[in-house]
Each structure stands twice: as C-alpha cells, then as structure tokens.
Amino acid sequence: MPKHIDLTGQTFGQFLVLSRDENDRRKDARFNCRCVCGGSAVVRGQDLLRGATQSCGCYRNERLRTTRTLPVPPRAELEKRYVTRHESTYDLATRYGASRYTVAKWLRDYGIAVRDSATATGIAKKKAAWNRRKKEQTKC
C-alpha cells in the first residue's frame, strides 16, 4: 500500500500547499493550493512533485506577455511591403514572427485596409462562397 505524503506547508513553483483535499476518482491525492497572485487551485500531488503544475495560470500568462511582446514595425515599412509589394499577411507574419491576426491588427491600427482572409470579412466571404457552391450542388 502506498505511503501518504503530507505536502502541507511546502512550496512548489508559485503554489503554497494549504491542505489535503479528497482524492480524485483515480484515487490520486489532491491538495488545496494558494498561488502567489492570490488565486487558488486544487492540484494533484504527483503534478506538484513532478513540477507539471506550478501556478494557477498567472505565471504562464505573465511569461507569455513578456516573451511574446513583439515590436510593431513602422507604418512606412508595413505600407511598403503590404500595399506596394503586395505581400500577404502570411508573408508579413513569417517575416516578423507574429500571427496573421496580429499583423492584420497592426495594419488596421495604422489605417491600412486588410485585404485577405486574415480578417473576419475574409472568412465571411469564404463561407458565403461555400454556401453558394452548396446551393448550386443541391439544385441539380
């Protein structure tokens, strides 16, 4: 029979273990934890011990915010590449290491009209075309 380990009072990542909670349906030990941000969570003991769970999600979000903050390219550069050279948002996203939606947001923020499927209107146009084809197929 496995030995019960009391993790109460110990710190794992951003969590402080407050108390033992009831076991889950697989009989794994669970613990009530308080995060440094003030959030709380019930975490499996083995996840704490392995380091698989280290915070309530605040630490991950903070890390993403600091690592994924991309410098916005100057308007002139975006305008030259997008309007004059007709590069797509996909090409720009690859060049700047951003998503197509981020590039589309940059363009919209600069007042440059976005012309491809990176926008909701592009997706709406594709859906409308698909619906037209579907109606044509059902007429036959």
N, C-alpha and C positions, 0 to 999 in steps of 0.2 A: 504494500500500500504506500502511495507517495506521501512524502512528508509535506505538511503545510508550512509555507514560508510566510512570515509576517513582514510585509513591506511597509507597514505604517510608519510615518515619520521620515522615510527615505525620499530622496530627490532623484528623479530620472528626467534628464533633459530640462524642460520647462515646468514639469509636474512635481508637486509635492503630494505624496500619498497620504490621504486623511484617514481612511478606514477601509475595512474589508466589506465588500458588497456580497450579495448572494451569487453563487456560481451560475454560469450560463447553462444552456441546455446540453452542452457537451461536457459539463462538469469542470470547466476551466474556471480558475479563481479570477474574480474581478475585484477591482479596487476603485473607491471613490477618490478622485484626484482633483487638486486645485492647481490651475495654471498661474503663471506669474502675471498674466494680464487680468486675472480675476475670474476667468471662465472656469467651468468645472466639467468633468467628464468621468464616465465610468469606463475603465480600461482593463483589458485582460492582463493578468500578471506576467504571462510569458511575453507579451508585447512590450511591457515595461523593461523586463530583464534583457530582452534582445535588442532594445533600442528602436523597435519598429514604430512605436508611438512616443513622441517626445513633447507634443504640445496639443492644445485644443484646435489648432489650425492657425492660430495667430502668428506663430513663428514662421510657418511656411509662407503665409501671405506677406509677412514683412520681408522675408528673404527674396520672394519673387518681386516685390515692389522695388527693392534696392538693386537687384541684379538685372531686371528687365526694363529699367528706365532707359529708354533709347533717346539719344539726342535727335530732335526734329531737324531734318535738313532745311536749309534756307529755301525760301519761296522761289527764288530765281532758279536754283538748281532743280527743284521739283518741276517747275514750269517748263524748263528747257527739256528735261527728259520725258515728261509726260505729254506735254502739248506739242512741242516742236518735233521731237524724235519719235513720238507715238509709242513709247514704251508702255507696257501694260502694268497694272498694279502688281501682278505676279512678278514681273521683272524688277520693279522697284522694291518689292518686299524681299526678294532674293538679294538684291544689292545692299539694302540697309539692315538686313537681319530682323525684319519685322513681319507681322502677318499682313495679308492683303487688306484686312479690315482696318488695321492701324494706318496703313498707307492711305486708304480711302478717307479715313478721318482727317489725316494731315491735309490731304487735298481739299476736303470740304472746309476745314478751318481756314485755309488760305483763299477760299472762294473760287477754287478751280472745280469745274463741273466734272464729276466722275462718270466715265462712260462705259464701264464694263460690269461684269457680273459680281464684282465685289460689293455692290450695293444691294439694298432691298429691291430697288426698282429693276435691277438686272435679274434678280431671282424671280420677281413677279412676271417679267417678260418671258422668262423660260417656262414658267408654269402655264402662262397663257398660251404659248406656242404648243406645249404638250397637250393642253386641253383641246386646242383646235385640231391637232392631229388625231386625238382620241375620238372627237365628234365625227371627223371625216371617215375614220375607220368603221364607226358604228352605222353610218349612212348606207354603206354597201350591203 
